[in-house]
Amino acid sequence: MMKSQDAVLLPTLTKKVVKGITGFQLCSYTVALEGWRRGLELKWYSDETGLCKLHSLNSTTHGKYFSLSDGDRTHYFLRSRGDKVSNNTVNICQNKEKTKAYMRESNVPVPLGEALEKDEDIIHYANRIGYPVIIKPIDGSMGTGVYTNISDEKTLVNILKELRSKYSYREYLLEKHYDGKEYRIYVVGDKVIGATNRIPANVVGNGIDSVKQLIEIKNKKRKKNPYLSPKPIKVDYEVTYMLERAGYTLDSVLKEGEQIFLREKSNLSSGGDSMEATDELSDEVKQIAVDSLKALPSIPHAGVDIIVDSKDNKKGVVLEVNATAEIGFHLFPLVGEAKDVPEAIIDYYFPETIGAKKSRFYFDYLSILEPLKSGVADEIKVAPTPLNKQHAKKYMVTGELSKVNYMKVIKRRALEKNLFGYVKQINENTVEIYLVGESREEVNAFKDDVKEGSQRSVVETIEEEDLELSNRSRKMGFYIIAKK
């Protein structure tokens, strides 16, 4: 049974830093942020550039293409994939049978299986290798059309009817089912950076709440996780079927500690749990993951799916390699300690920045997306991150400050002087101004702007306080915070 505990997040990637950023955006943003915080020049693009073609299967690409440069050389990225991963290898990884062929040539263990088109050939092959089996589209992704642990011919026949009615895939991969835990392992170079055990959607009883209530409680916990928040457990036919098969309904009350699974597949997008599990892996399995990338041409970093033998944790088989793997669940697991995949990626592309001083600032990624989405801009360069020591000051201002554009003027003047922070309305006659700048003189000199204000404002009193900057992350830019 899964133990309930809170995830341990990276101090540089808190929920506040990634607020509002979900899914594949987390991949792009966190890798770009890591490079930018080291002082690398960051540019965002609306599409792949003429200098570097990183093909995407997804037509929506704005905010996913970016480049990082140290002045001497530039590397281009699509989400978590950098330009050292070749497009040819991406195409290979899209075809599971081709990927397996490369693995076999390098003696990397893969499941027994074959790609087939005709239903009768699929059934015949399943009977030959023996049940249980797995069936999945030869070029599918995100778990679409995948059925696992098929126990007999009758079940396989019914699943094939379902697949043919729902999907347009012609060719399917029929594989032997292997008993064990499935892990997504992220490899950079010759090192495993993180491993996640993905568990099918489930709830654990407390002897009080019904299954329906337990699902609601679980979804509230998922809502607090930046990666899992848009991936709740949805009650559908599969959930009610799984409950019925186990002898329960949505109104059943499970005993304290009793766990019931609500889906067969471990997809996180359909409510699965992400459990950080790097320390569970044996050195032998980690080496299999590293060797799987070496078996393919030009792919120094990627996600590798491996099933580890339930009886021998030194053995495993590679299911597939994802060249543009999601990394959000490594950074925001439901349970366990986050693994810094972006740091490892930037270390690989810009080794000279290893150990370099890092800024704790972060930028407004979502505001960058707007002009790229609307077509106003094809390229946006992010202002350099502040790397020098910063100084902070707070001004409390009273007077006639409401509805006279006072806060707008303060914001404009702060931005003109490259000061960061906010202006916040406390009440109708009081405004708080928080400033961060590279020199004490700059933030002190801003008192003149605070006093002058707008044409129609009247400043009566100003209280000022020098502040010590904490080590927490801070947002670039200057913001107006209106009274709630």
C-alpha positions in Angstrom: 0.0 0.0 0.0 1.2 3.5 -0.9 2.2 5.6 2.1 0.7 9.1 2.1 3.3 11.9 2.5 4.0 15.3 1.0 6.4 15.7 -1.9 9.7 17.6 -1.2 10.1 20.3 -3.9 13.2 22.0 -5.1 13.7 25.3 -3.2 14.4 27.1 -6.5 11.2 25.7 -8.1 8.4 26.4 -5.7 4.7 26.5 -6.5 4.9 30.2 -6.7 7.6 30.2 -9.4 5.5 28.0 -11.7 2.0 29.3 -10.8 -0.3 28.9 -13.8 2.2 26.9 -15.8 1.1 23.3 -16.6 1.8 20.3 -18.8 4.4 20.7 -21.5 4.9 24.3 -20.6 6.6 23.2 -17.4 9.3 21.4 -19.5 10.0 24.5 -21.6 9.9 27.0 -18.7 12.0 25.1 -16.2 14.8 24.3 -18.6 14.9 27.8 -19.9 14.7 29.3 -16.4 17.7 27.2 -15.3 19.8 28.5 -18.1 18.6 32.1 -17.7 19.4 32.0 -14.0 23.0 31.1 -14.8 23.3 34.3 -16.9 22.7 32.7 -20.3 20.9 34.8 -22.9 17.3 33.5 -23.4 15.1 34.0 -26.5 11.7 32.6 -27.1 10.3 31.8 -30.6 6.8 31.4 -32.0 8.0 28.4 -34.1 11.2 26.5 -34.9 13.9 28.8 -36.3 15.7 28.6 -39.6 19.0 28.0 -37.7 17.7 24.9 -35.9 14.9 22.6 -37.0 13.5 20.8 -34.0 10.4 19.2 -35.4 7.3 19.0 -33.3 4.4 16.7 -33.8 2.2 19.2 -31.9 1.0 22.0 -34.1 0.8 24.4 -31.1 4.4 25.3 -30.6 4.4 28.9 -29.3 6.2 29.1 -26.0 7.9 25.8 -26.5 10.8 26.8 -28.7 13.7 28.7 -27.1 17.4 29.2 -27.3 20.1 29.8 -24.7 23.5 31.4 -25.5 26.7 32.1 -23.6 27.9 34.5 -26.3 30.1 32.0 -28.1 27.6 29.4 -28.9 23.8 29.0 -29.0 21.7 25.9 -28.3 18.1 25.5 -29.3 15.4 23.6 -27.4 11.9 22.3 -27.9 10.4 21.7 -24.5 12.9 19.4 -22.7 14.7 18.3 -25.9 17.8 20.2 -27.0 19.5 20.4 -30.4 21.9 17.5 -29.6 19.0 15.1 -29.9 18.7 14.5 -33.7 15.4 14.6 -35.5 16.2 11.3 -37.1 16.3 9.7 -33.6 13.1 11.4 -32.7 11.5 9.7 -35.7 13.0 6.3 -34.6 11.6 6.7 -31.1 8.1 7.4 -32.5 8.2 3.9 -34.0 8.3 1.4 -31.1 9.3 -1.5 -33.4 12.2 0.4 -34.9 13.3 1.4 -31.4 13.3 -2.2 -30.3 15.4 -3.2 -33.3 18.1 -0.8 -32.3 17.9 -2.1 -28.7 18.3 -5.7 -29.8 21.4 -4.8 -31.9 23.0 -3.5 -28.8 21.9 -6.3 -26.5 19.6 -4.0 -24.5 16.7 -6.2 -23.2 13.3 -5.5 -24.7 9.9 -7.4 -24.5 9.2 -10.3 -26.8 6.9 -8.9 -29.5 6.0 -8.2 -33.1 4.4 -5.4 -35.1 1.3 -6.7 -37.0 -1.6 -5.4 -39.0 -4.3 -8.1 -39.4 -6.4 -9.1 -36.4 -6.0 -12.8 -37.2 -2.2 -12.4 -37.2 -2.3 -10.6 -33.9 -4.5 -13.3 -32.3 -2.3 -16.1 -33.7 0.9 -14.5 -32.4 -0.6 -13.9 -29.0 -1.5 -17.6 -28.7 2.0 -18.5 -29.8 3.9 -16.4 -27.2 1.4 -17.0 -24.5 -0.8 -14.8 -22.3 -0.8 -12.3 -20.7 0.0 -9.8 -23.5 0.0 -6.1 -24.2 -1.2 -4.4 -27.3 -0.4 -0.8 -28.4 -0.3 1.3 -31.6 3.1 1.1 -33.3 3.3 4.9 -33.5 1.1 6.0 -30.6 1.8 8.2 -27.6 0.5 9.3 -24.2 -1.0 5.8 -23.6 -3.6 6.1 -26.4 -4.9 2.7 -27.5 -2.7 0.8 -25.1 -4.2 -2.3 -23.3 -2.1 -4.2 -20.8 -2.3 -7.6 -19.0 -4.7 -9.2 -21.5 -5.3 -12.6 -20.1 -6.9 -14.7 -22.9 -8.0 -14.8 -26.5 -11.6 -13.8 -25.9 -10.5 -10.6 -24.1 -8.0 -9.8 -26.9 -10.7 -10.3 -29.6 -13.0 -7.8 -27.8 -10.2 -5.3 -27.4 -9.4 -5.5 -31.1 -13.0 -4.7 -31.9 -12.8 -1.7 -29.6 -9.5 -0.5 -31.1 -10.8 -0.8 -34.7 -13.9 1.2 -33.8 -12.2 4.0 -31.9 -8.9 4.5 -33.6 -7.5 4.7 -37.2 -4.2 3.0 -36.4 -3.4 0.2 -38.9 -0.4 -1.5 -37.2 -0.2 -2.6 -33.6 2.6 -3.9 -31.5 1.7 -7.2 -29.6 4.1 -7.9 -26.8 4.5 -10.3 -23.9 3.3 -8.9 -20.6 6.0 -8.8 -18.0 5.2 -8.8 -14.3 6.9 -6.0 -12.5 7.0 -2.2 -11.7 7.1 0.3 -14.6 9.4 3.3 -14.2 10.0 6.4 -16.3 13.8 7.0 -16.0 15.3 10.3 -17.1 18.9 9.9 -18.4 21.4 12.7 -19.2 24.7 11.5 -20.7 25.7 8.5 -18.7 23.8 9.2 -15.6 20.2 8.5 -14.3 18.9 11.8 -13.0 15.4 10.7 -11.8 13.0 7.8 -11.9 9.3 7.8 -11.4 7.1 4.9 -10.6 3.7 5.6 -12.1 0.8 3.9 -10.3 -2.7 3.7 -11.7 -5.4 5.9 -10.2 -6.3 4.7 -6.8 -7.7 5.6 -3.4 -6.9 4.4 0.1 -9.7 3.9 2.6 -10.0 5.6 6.0 -13.0 3.7 7.3 -15.2 6.8 7.1 -15.5 8.3 3.6 -17.0 6.7 0.6 -15.0 5.9 -2.5 -16.6 8.9 -4.2 -15.5 11.2 -1.3 -12.0 9.6 -1.3 -11.7 10.5 -5.0 -12.7 14.1 -4.2 -10.1 14.2 -1.4 -7.4 12.8 -3.7 -8.3 15.3 -6.4 -7.9 18.2 -3.9 -4.4 16.9 -3.1 -3.6 16.7 -6.9 -4.9 20.2 -7.4 -2.1 21.5 -5.1 0.6 19.8 -7.3 1.7 22.0 -10.2 2.1 19.1 -12.6 -0.9 17.0 -11.5 -3.4 19.9 -11.0 -5.0 19.6 -14.4 -5.1 15.8 -14.2 -7.8 14.8 -11.8 -9.3 11.3 -11.4 -12.5 11.5 -13.4 -15.3 9.1 -12.6 -16.2 7.3 -15.9 -17.1 3.8 -17.1 -13.7 2.4 -16.4 -13.7 3.6 -12.8 -17.2 2.1 -12.1 -16.2 -1.1 -13.9 -13.0 -1.5 -11.8 -15.0 -0.9 -8.6 -17.7 -3.4 -9.7 -15.1 -6.0 -10.5 -13.7 -5.6 -7.0 -17.2 -5.8 -5.5 -17.6 -2.1 -4.7 -19.6 1.0 -5.8 -18.9 4.7 -5.5 -20.8 4.7 -2.2 -18.8 1.9 -0.6 -16.7 2.7 2.4 -13.2 1.1 2.4 -11.5 -0.1 5.5 -8.7 1.9 7.0 -5.6 1.4 4.9 -7.4 -0.5 2.1 -6.3 0.5 -1.3 -8.3 0.0 -4.5 -7.2 0.7 -8.0 -9.6 2.6 -10.3 -7.8 2.1 -13.6 -5.6 -0.5 -15.3 -3.1 1.8 -16.9 -0.7 4.0 -14.9 -1.2 7.2 -17.0 -0.8 10.3 -14.9 -3.1 12.2 -17.2 -6.0 9.9 -16.2 -5.4 10.2 -12.5 -2.3 8.0 -11.9 0.2 8.8 -9.0 3.8 9.9 -9.6 6.1 8.3 -7.0 9.7 9.4 -7.0 11.7 6.2 -7.0 15.3 6.7 -8.1 16.7 5.1 -5.0 14.6 1.9 -5.6 16.5 1.2 -8.8 19.4 -1.2 -8.9 22.7 -0.2 -10.6 22.0 -2.8 -13.2 18.6 -1.3 -14.2 20.1 2.2 -14.2 22.8 0.9 -16.6 20.1 -0.6 -18.9 18.5 2.9 -19.1 21.9 4.5 -20.0 22.7 1.8 -22.5 19.3 2.2 -24.2 20.3 5.8 -25.2 23.7 4.6 -26.4 22.0 2.1 -28.6 20.3 5.0 -30.6 22.1 7.6 -32.7 22.5 11.1 -31.3 20.3 11.1 -28.2 22.3 12.2 -25.1 19.2 12.8 -22.9 15.7 11.4 -22.9 13.0 9.5 -20.9 13.2 5.7 -20.8 10.3 3.5 -19.8 11.4 0.2 -18.2 9.6 -2.6 -16.4 11.7 -4.0 -13.6 11.3 -7.8 -13.0 9.1 -8.4 -9.9 11.3 -11.3 -8.8 14.8 -9.9 -9.7 15.3 -6.1 -9.4 18.6 -6.4 -11.4 16.6 -7.3 -14.5 14.3 -5.2 -16.7 13.1 -4.6 -20.2 12.9 -1.3 -22.1 9.4 -0.5 -23.3 10.2 2.7 -25.2 12.4 5.8 -25.3 10.8 9.3 -25.3 13.0 11.8 -27.0 10.9 14.8 -26.0 9.9 13.5 -22.5 7.8 15.4 -20.0 9.9 16.3 -17.0 7.2 17.9 -14.8 6.5 14.8 -12.7 10.2 14.6 -11.8 10.1 18.2 -10.5 6.7 17.8 -8.8 6.1 14.2 -7.7 3.0 13.4 -5.7 5.2 11.5 -3.3 9.0 11.8 -2.8 11.9 14.2 -3.3 12.0 16.2 -6.6 14.9 15.6 -9.0 16.5 18.5 -10.8 16.3 17.4 -14.4 16.6 21.0 -15.8 19.9 21.4 -13.9 21.3 18.2 -15.5 20.2 19.3 -19.0 21.9 22.7 -18.7 25.0 21.1 -17.2 25.2 18.9 -20.3 24.8 21.7 -22.9 26.8 24.4 -21.0 29.3 22.6 -18.8 31.3 25.8 -18.3 28.4 27.1 -16.2 28.5 24.2 -13.7 28.9 25.7 -10.2 28.3 29.2 -11.6 26.5 31.8 -9.5 22.7 31.5 -10.0 20.1 34.2 -9.6 17.0 33.5 -7.5 14.8 35.7 -9.8 12.3 34.2 -12.2 10.4 35.8 -15.1 6.8 36.0 -16.2 6.6 33.2 -18.7 2.9 33.5 -19.3 3.2 37.1 -20.3 5.8 36.2 -22.8 3.4 33.7 -24.4 0.8 36.4 -25.2 2.6 38.2 -28.1 3.8 34.8 -29.5 0.3 33.4 -29.4 -1.3 36.5 -31.0 1.4 36.8 -33.7 2.5 40.2 -32.5 6.1 38.9 -32.2 8.0 36.0 -33.7 10.9 36.3 -31.2 11.2 37.7 -27.7 14.4 38.2 -25.8 14.2 38.0 -22.0 15.9 40.7 -20.0 19.1 39.5 -18.3 18.8 38.0 -14.9 20.3 40.1 -12.0 23.4 38.3 -10.8 24.8 40.9 -8.5 23.8 41.6 -4.9 20.4 43.2 -4.6 19.1 45.7 -2.1 15.5 46.1 -1.0 13.5 49.0 0.5 9.9 49.5 1.5 8.0 52.8 1.3 4.6 53.3 3.1 2.9 56.3 1.5 -0.2 58.1 2.6 -2.2 60.9 1.0 -4.6 61.4 -1.9 -3.5 58.4 -3.9 -6.7 56.7 -5.1 -8.0 57.2 -8.7 -5.2 59.6 -9.6 -2.9 57.2 -11.6 -0.4 57.2 -8.7 0.3 53.5 -8.9 0.6 53.5 -12.7 3.2 56.3 -12.5 5.2 54.5 -9.8 5.2 51.3 -11.9 6.4 53.2 -15.1 9.2 55.0 -13.3 10.4 51.8 -11.5 10.6 50.0 -14.8 12.4 52.9 -16.4 15.1 52.6 -13.7 15.3 48.8 -13.8 13.9 48.4 -10.3 11.9 45.3 -9.4 9.0 44.9 -7.0 5.5 46.1 -6.6 3.2 48.9 -5.6 0.2 47.7 -3.5 -2.9 49.5 -2.4 -3.5 49.0 1.3 -6.6 51.3 1.5 -7.9 54.4 -0.2 -5.3 56.6 1.3 -2.3 54.2 1.8 0.1 52.6 -0.7 3.0 50.2 -0.1 5.9 50.3 -2.4 8.5 47.5 -2.4 11.7 48.0 -4.4 14.6 45.8 -5.3 17.7 47.2 -7.1 21.4 46.6 -7.6 22.5 49.5 -5.4 21.3 51.1 -2.2 21.6 54.5 -3.8 19.1 53.6 -6.5 16.4 52.4 -4.2 17.0 55.4 -1.9 16.9 57.9 -4.8 13.5 56.5 -5.8 12.0 58.4 -2.8 11.9 61.5 -5.1 9.6 59.6 -7.5 7.5 58.4 -4.6 7.0 62.0 -3.4 6.4 63.5 -6.8 3.8 60.8 -7.8 1.3 61.7 -10.5 0.0 65.2 -11.5 -3.2 64.8 -9.4 -1.8 62.8 -6.4 -1.0 64.4 -3.1 1.6 62.7 -0.9 1.3 63.6 2.8 3.7 61.2 4.6 6.4 58.7 3.6 7.8 56.0 5.9 10.8 54.1 4.6 12.5 51.0 5.8 15.6 49.2 4.5 15.0 45.5 4.2 17.2 42.4 4.1 16.6 40.2 1.1 15.7 36.7 1.9 17.0 33.8 -0.2 13.6 33.0 -1.7 12.9 33.3 -5.4 11.7 36.7 -6.7 9.8 37.7 -9.8 11.3 40.0 -12.4 9.4 43.1 -13.3 7.3 45.6 -11.4 3.6 44.9 -10.6 0.5 46.7 -9.4 -1.4 44.9 -6.7 -4.9 46.3 -6.3 -6.8 46.1 -3.0 -9.0 43.0 -2.9 
